[in-house]
Amino acid sequence: MLHICRSGSDWERRHLLFRDWLRHDARDHEAYATLKQSLAQRDWPDMNAYASAKGPLIEDITARAEKWAAQGAWLSPRLFTEFRDVP
């Protein structure tokens, strides 16, 4: 699946943070993978139902990722672009 979003948008930030947090935290990575594998075994009426089933875990993981980011442990890729542009 391909997602297209506006560069620098909140949507982009949230998804990159979520990705990077899963790379950082093995427990949340495993929990998310296990949930997705379990949900993939079901028949869904549409993708919205599947996405809703992932919602509670995604919210929990996102809260931990946001805390991690607030502690300064994560810099969004946009910040790296800005640093590169500094003369």
N, C-alpha and C positions, 0 to 999 in steps of 0.2 A: 504494500500500500504506500502511496506517495502522498505526503501532505505538503501543501503549498501555503505559505503565509507571508505576510509583509515583514521584511527585515526590520528588526528592532521592536516588533510588536510584543505586547504582553503574552500573547499566545505562544510566540516563538520562545520567549524567555522561560515560561512555565515548562514547556516541553523539553527544552535543553537542560534546564535544572533537573527535571525528573530523570532524564537520561543519565546525566552525570552523577546524580545521587545513586542510581541503581548500579553504576560502575564503581562507586565508592563503598557502598554498604552491601555486603554479601547476604545478610539476612533478609533485607527488603528485596534484593534481587531474586533470591530464591522464593520468597513468598509470592512475588508478582508472577514469576515463571510458573510456579505451581498452580496458582489461580488460573492463569491463561490456559494452561494445559487441561485443567479440569473443565473449564468453560468450553473449550474447543470440542469436547466430547458430546456436547448438547446440540440439539436442533433449536435454532433461534428464529423467531418470526421475522426479525430484521436486525440490522447492526445496532440500532438504538437500544434494543433490549440487551444485547451483549455488552454494549458500553455501560449501560446502567448497572449491570451485574458487577462490573469491575469498579464502579464508582466509590463504594465505601473504602476499599483498600487503597485506591488511588488518592483519595482525600487524606487518609492516614499517612501514606508515604510522602505526599506533597507537604504536609505539615512538618514532618521531620526534615525534608529537604530545604524548606524555607528557613527553618531554624539554623540549619547548617550554613546556608547562604548568609543569613543575618550575622553570624559569628565571623564572617569574613573568610570562610573556608572555600568559597566558590566565587569566581569572577565570570560573568557572562561573556560569551565570545564577542559581543559588541564592545565591551571594555577593552579587549585585546586589540580590536581594530582602532579604537581611539588612541591607545598607547602607541601603536605603530605610526599613527599620523602625527605624533608630537615631534616637532623638529629637533 
